[in-house]
């Protein structure tokens, strides 16, 4: 008996047909842990699902992978849905995944936490990047759906609190796949046209899926790049989005966003009235002080008798003159005494005093004669006496 011989391709195709016709393997959910996860430039994702006792090769093609809202990572617990089949070329069976969700939590929650962590690491949530909201904005841009209840509430509150501001509604979608691009484009357009002093973007409440456009990375980066201060007013108080983290101010609701954007005119009127009263009291106090000062000045001697000041100064001048005269007199007297004392001392030392007592001064050819050795016989001498001079000759 002869047995048929099959080619490898025939066997692989037969196994593939068996697997493809199996009802269980045509669509099933499999729980496991991701490993060897790789994303190729083609957009296809290749990975393995494993548990404690085995592993299953998986592939997720680009079209299905584009629908992922989170970033799969090795070690992540997931639930995959797909069909088991064989790739004939390799002869290995694998799971062709059409949907992938995190095990135990929703894929939206995982995507939210992953994007939040990545943007926080880049610094998009840092406080130093936050810009202050203008105290008295003149123009406000509302980037939201023009048909929702939220925009009507914001316009009503802005008009009641601060009617001096101009409000511009920049319409865009706030739900659906096209919403993130429209919101990011509207923020960029308002900045480019310098349309407003402050921007409010948001929408009313809803499910996480409804609010998901405000968790989009494009919206987050548009808010971060905005040079105009931006208030994120999305959903209700418990709802927190990526836009809330990036925005300069987070509002609990759209109505609260309008309240944070402008001051309350009634409070401002009350504050102005308070300042007016304080200013009036301050002016009254200043007037009282000035009036008291004027009355005190009016009772002063200077205003009652203007010449008294001149008389007082004249008396002071006379005293100063007297003091100066006495001082000069004393100084001159002391100087005269000093001159007399010096003159007496000089007179006592004068040679004429010596001559008056009968002495004479002899001067020879070499000057004053102090010794007989200073002259010789025949020298002419000149004698200085108290009342004149005598000429004489030295005799041997």
Protein Blocks (a to p, Z undefined) as FASTA:
>chain_A
ZZddddfklmmmmmmmmmmmpmklmoccdddddehiacdfkopacdddddfkbccddddd
fklmmmpcbdcdehiacdddddddddfknopacdddfbdcdehiafklmmmmmmmmmmmm
nopmpmklpccddfbdfbdcddddfkbmklmmmmmmmmmmmmmbccddddddfedjklmm
mmmmmmmmmmmnopafbdcdddddddfklmmmmmcfklmmmmmmpmbdcdddehjfklcc
fklmmmmbdcfbfklmmmmmpccfklmmmmmmmmmmmmmmmmmmmmmmmmmmmmmmmmpm
klmmmmlmmmmmmmmmmmmmmmmmmmmmmmmmmmmmmmmmmmmmmmmmpmklmmmnopac
dddfkocafbfklpcehiacddddfkbccdddddZZ
